[in-house]
Amino acid sequence: MAPETGTITADPLVAYLDVAEIRRALVLSVAYQFGNPNRPAVNGEDAKVRAENDWTSEQVARFPERLRGLCGFNPLRGYALQELIRCAGPAPAL
């Protein structure tokens, strides 16, 4: 059975992996969508990108042996290098 569309947290994701007998998964942040040049501008874009990447990182940190995460951002934005450095840092503490 496929998951519903929308937000899915780490717990049900790992349960789906168990059912499918998949050991590990890659979780991709959708933060790029806040800076997508093909979409309308978003107020507070950089803060929303950080929040989305933080949420994704927190979910992944709950199952470090099962999940790997990738942050997302528009690499052409002024905050991109700072977000890259921030995302490459240590995982959030739970």
C-alpha positions as CSV (number, residue, x, y, z in Angstrom):
1,M,0.0,0.0,0.0
2,A,1.5,3.4,-1.0
3,P,1.6,6.3,1.5
4,E,-0.9,9.1,1.2
5,T,0.5,12.2,-0.6
6,G,1.5,15.0,1.7
7,T,3.8,15.1,4.7
8,I,5.2,11.9,6.0
9,T,7.3,11.7,9.1
10,A,10.1,9.3,9.9
11,D,8.1,6.8,11.8
12,P,5.7,5.8,9.0
13,L,8.5,6.1,6.4
14,V,10.6,3.5,8.3
15,A,7.5,1.3,8.7
16,Y,7.0,1.4,4.9
17,L,10.6,0.5,4.4
18,D,10.2,-2.4,6.7
19,V,7.2,-3.7,4.8
20,A,9.1,-3.4,1.5
21,E,12.3,-4.9,3.1
22,I,14.3,-1.9,2.2
23,R,17.2,-1.2,4.6
24,R,18.0,2.4,3.9
25,A,16.4,5.4,2.2
26,L,17.4,8.9,1.1
27,V,15.1,11.7,2.2
28,L,15.2,14.9,0.2
29,S,14.1,18.2,1.6
30,V,11.7,20.1,-0.6
31,A,13.1,23.5,0.6
32,Y,14.2,24.3,-3.0
33,Q,10.6,25.0,-3.8
34,F,10.7,28.2,-1.7
35,G,13.5,29.6,-4.0
36,N,12.3,28.0,-7.2
37,P,12.7,30.8,-9.9
38,N,9.7,29.3,-11.8
39,R,7.3,30.0,-8.9
40,P,6.1,33.2,-7.3
41,A,8.5,34.8,-4.8
42,V,8.1,33.8,-1.2
43,N,8.3,36.2,1.7
44,G,10.9,35.1,4.2
45,E,12.3,32.6,1.8
46,D,15.6,32.0,3.6
47,A,13.9,31.4,6.9
48,K,11.4,28.9,5.3
49,V,14.3,27.1,3.6
50,R,16.1,26.8,6.9
51,A,13.0,25.5,8.6
52,E,12.3,22.9,6.0
53,N,15.8,21.7,6.0
54,D,15.8,21.6,9.8
55,W,12.6,19.6,9.8
56,T,14.0,17.1,7.3
57,S,17.2,16.8,9.3
58,E,15.3,16.2,12.5
59,Q,13.3,13.4,10.9
60,V,16.4,11.7,9.4
61,A,18.2,12.0,12.8
62,R,15.5,9.8,14.4
63,F,16.7,6.8,12.4
64,P,20.4,7.4,11.6
65,E,21.0,3.8,10.6
66,R,18.1,3.8,8.1
67,L,17.8,7.3,6.7
68,R,20.1,9.7,5.0
69,G,19.0,13.3,4.3
70,L,19.7,15.9,1.7
71,C,19.1,19.6,2.2
72,G,17.5,21.7,-0.5
73,F,18.0,25.3,-1.6
74,N,18.4,27.4,-4.7
75,P,22.2,27.6,-5.2
76,L,21.9,31.0,-6.9
77,R,20.4,32.7,-3.8
78,G,22.5,34.9,-1.6
79,Y,22.0,32.6,1.4
80,A,23.0,29.4,-0.5
81,L,26.6,29.1,0.7
82,Q,25.6,29.7,4.3
83,E,22.8,27.1,4.1
84,L,25.2,24.6,2.5
85,I,27.7,25.1,5.3
86,R,24.9,24.9,7.9
87,C,23.5,21.7,6.4
88,A,26.9,20.0,6.2
89,G,27.3,20.5,9.9
90,P,26.5,18.0,12.6
91,A,23.0,16.5,12.8
92,P,20.6,18.1,15.2
93,A,20.5,16.6,18.7
94,L,17.3,14.9,19.7
